Amino acid sequence: MVGYALRGQQLNRYRTDGNDIPVRIRFLESDRETLSQLKSFYLPTGSGGFVPLSSVTDTTYLNTARRIFRRDKQTTHTITLELEQGKEVEARRRVAALEHTVDLPEGVRFGRPPRSDRAAEDVRSLLLAAGLSVIFIYLLMGFLFESFTLPLSIILTIPLAGLGVWWTHFGFGYNIDFLGGIGLVLLIGVVVNNGIVLVDYVNRLRNSGMDRTEALLTAAKRRFRPIMMTALTTICGMIPVTLSGSNSTGLSYTSFGLTLIGGLTTATLLTLLVVPVFYTLFDDLGATALALLRAVRSRRVGEANVGPGTQSSPSPSQ
């Protein structure tokens, strides 16, 4: 009766002039505004009479939640705990063991927090974004350099940045959080800049007639200062962000700053060493593959010119 008075009841739809109008019936708002009006609701009895709601119920004031949360069509309540730093794993293990010892009422059970599912989905989204970033960067460099082997020497600087990210977090005792994952995706587009600057200058020197080895040494020497200045400006700019700690909402950018600082430091120091080595390897690999293709093509052309019905004729005598 209370639900019928407050929420109403759905009736059959009213159809007129081709319109289908939903109809719901319930008490007037002026008849359901106060608790006294609720108590005076009349309930039908089995004998055909009516009694007020106050005669069969008691009114009690209790503390309750301001909102009702549902998950998978079930009412849920989330219990949040502030874990002591450094003992998170132990605390989670004890909570998991405590769940098996608690005798819950019928219809009540423990479940996984919604945040864990969202966290897994966020990780998958970041991995997808990182993979797409690597693919797009590789294709772009392939078109710019007019080669699909030389960009591989630059792409290999991304794992080097990952080593710096891991060691930085390990050294400072931090775990990579969601903002750190965003920093990893951002780092993919930043660390390749140094390799692009180096490889582009090497190609320019080689096009001017310089030997490959000499071009690599000259490019590493002349591009050392701009590469270091570009990396240091970004690293120094991230130091205040890293040391700022948590803000008023509890959000910390420490992992984000450590990701960029560690990744840029490692990638910058190793770019001048690793990129020239892999540039040489992939350049030789591309030259070898091109030579093999030319050899196969010339062989097929020769076989096509000398057909099975072709006969050689002797040259005329003088």
N, C-alpha and C positions, 0 to 999 in steps of 0.2 A: 504493500500500500504506500509506503514511504517512497519507494522507487518510482511508483506510478505517479505520485504527486509531484515529485521534484524533477525527475528526469523525463517523465512522460512515457507514452507508449505509441509505437508506430502503428498507424492504421493503413488501410488500403489506399492506394494512390487515387487521386481525383483527376479524372480525364475530362477535358473540355476544350473544344475547338482545336483538337490535335495536340494539346499540351498535356503533359503528364506531371502532375503536381504532387510532391510528397506531403503527407499529412501526419502530424504528431499531436496528440492530445495530452494535456497536463493541466495542473491547477494554475490559476492566475498568479502572477508574481506577487500581487498584494496579499494573497492568501497563504504564501509560503516564505515569508521573509524572516519571521522570528521563531524562537524556540517554543514559545507558548502556542503559536499557531500549529507547530508540528505536533505538540502534545494533544491538541484538540482534533486531530484527524480522526475520523470515524472509521472503524474497522467492521466489516460484516461478520456476523456470528453464524454458527451452524443452525440456530433456530430461526434465522431470518431477521434478527434485530441488528442493532449497531451499538458499539461501545467505543469510547475515546481511546486513543493510543496510550494515554497516560495511565489507564486502568490496567494495562497488561505489560507495561514496560517501566523501567527505572532510568532516570537521567543521571549520568555520572560524567564529570569533566576529567579527561585524561590528556597527557602529553602525547602527541603524535607527530609524524613527519609532515612537513609542509607540502611535500610533493610525493606522488606515488610513481615509482619507476618500474617499468616492465621490460623484461627481456625474454624474447621467444614466447610472448603471450603469458608470461608468468611474473608475478610481483617479486621484485628483488630489492635488496638492501645491501649496499656496499660498506664493508668495514675497512677503514684505512688505518694503517699503523705506521708510525715514524720509527724506522729501524736505526739502530746505532751504527755509525759508520765503521766499516771494517768487520761487522758481524752480521751482514745481511744474509749470507748463505746459511749460517747457523740458525738465525731467527726463522727463516722460511722453513727450514727442516723441522724445527720444533713446532711451528704452527701446523704443518702438514701432519705431524704425529698427533697433535692435539685434536684435530678434526675427527680422528677415528675413535677417540675416547668420549666425545660429547654425544649424549643421547638426545637427538633432536625430536621435536613433536612430529606427529604424522603430517606429511605434506610439506615439510621443511627440510631442505638439504643444502649442503655446501656446493658451491660451483666456482668455476674459474672466473676471476674478475674480468669484466669487459675490457679493461685496459690491456690485458695480455693479448687478446685477439687483435686489438688495434695496434699494439706494438709490432706483432708479427706482420700485419698488413703494411705498416709503415716501413719495415725493413725490406719487404718485397718491392715496395714502390721505389725505395732508394736504390736497390740493386738494379731494377729495371732502368731507372734514370741514369745510373752510372754506365750501364751497358750501352744504352742509346747514345750517351755522350761520347764514348770511345768510338763507336761506329761513325757518328757524324763527323768527329774530328779527323778520323782516318780518311774518310771520303773527301773531305774538304782539302786536306793536305795532298791527297792523291791528284786532285784536279789542279791544284796550284803548282805542284812540283812536276806535274806530267809524268808521274811515276807512282806505281803502287807497291814498290819495294822499299824505296828510301824513307817513306813515312813510318815504316816499321821501326826504324832506328830511333825515332822520336817517341813513338807509342811506348817503347820499352822503358821510358823514364817514369811512367806512371807507377809501375811496381816499386821503383826505387823510392818514390814519394811515400808509398804505403809502408815501407820499412821505417822511414823517419816518423810517421804517425804512430806506429806501434811502439817504438822505443821512447818517444816523448811521453806518451800516456803511461807507459810502464815506469819510466823514471820518476814521474811526478805522482804516481799512485792514483791515477784517474782511469775510469772506464769510458769508453766511447759511447756517448748518449746520442739522442736523436739529432741534436744540433751538430754533434761531431760527424754524424753521417752526412748531413747537408754540407758540412765543410769538405768532406771527401769528394762529393760530386763537384763542388766548386773548385777543388784542388786539381781535378782532372783537366779543366780548361786553363788553369794557371800554369802548371808545371811544363806544359808542352810549349809555352811561349819561348822559353830559353832555347829549346831544341830547334824551333822554327827559325829563330834569329840566326843560330849557328849554321844550320844546314842551308838556309837561303844564301848566306854570305859565301859558303863553300861553293855552291853552284855558280854564283856570280864570278868567283875567282877562276873556276875551271872553264867557264865559257870565255873568259878573257885569254885563255891559253896556258894557265898555270897547271902544273902537275897536281895530281890528286893528293899525294902526301904533303906536298908543300902547301896546297890550298887548305888542308885540314889544320896544319900547324899555324899558318898565318891567321886563319879565321878564329881559332881558339885564343890566340894572343890578342887580336884586335877586338874581339867581342867579349873578352873576360870582364872588362870594367863595366860596360853597360848591363851585362847580365847580372853581375854582382850588385850593382846599384838598384836595378829593378827588384831583385829579390829582397835586398835589405830594407827598401822603403816599405814593402808589404809586411815584412817580419816586424819591423819597428812599429808599424801602425797597429799590429795585432797585439802587441804587448800590453797596452792599457786595457784592451778588451779581455784579455786572459786574466789579468790581475783584478778586474773589477768585482769578481765574485757574483753572488746572486742578487737579483734586483728585488723590488718590493713584491712581485708575484712569485718569487722563488725560482725564477728561471736563471740559469747560469750559462754564461758563454765561455766558460773555461775550456771545455772540450773542443768547442769550435775554434778558439784561438790556438790551442795546442796542435790541432790538426793542421792548420795552415802553417804554423811556425815550423813544426817538425817536418812536414812534407816538403815545404819550400827549401828548408836548409839542406836536407839530404839530396833532393833532386838537383839543386843548384850546384852543389859540390861535385856530384857524380856526373852531371850532364857533360861537363868539359872532358871527362875521361871516357864515359861509356858511349856517348853518341858518336864520337869519331871512330871508335872501334867497330860498332855495329854499322855505321855508315859504310865503312870499308867492306865489311862482310856482305851486306846486302847489295852493295854496288857490284861486287864480284859475282854475287849470285844472279843479279839481273843481267850482267854481261854474259855469263855462261848460258843462262836460259835463252837469251837472244841469239847467241851463236848456234845453239842447238836447233832453234826454230829455223834459222836461215839455212842450216845444213840440211834439215829435213825438207824444207821447201825447194831448195835447189835440186835435191835428189829426185823429188817427185816431178819437177819440171823436166829434168833430163830423161826420166823414164817415159814421160808423155811425148817428148820429141822423137824418141827412138821407139817407134811402134813395132808390133810383131810383123807387119807386112813391109817394112822398110828394108831395102837392099842397097848396098853400096855399089856404085858403078866405077869401073876403072877410068882414070883420067886419060884424056886423048893424048896420043903420042905426037910429038912435034916432028 
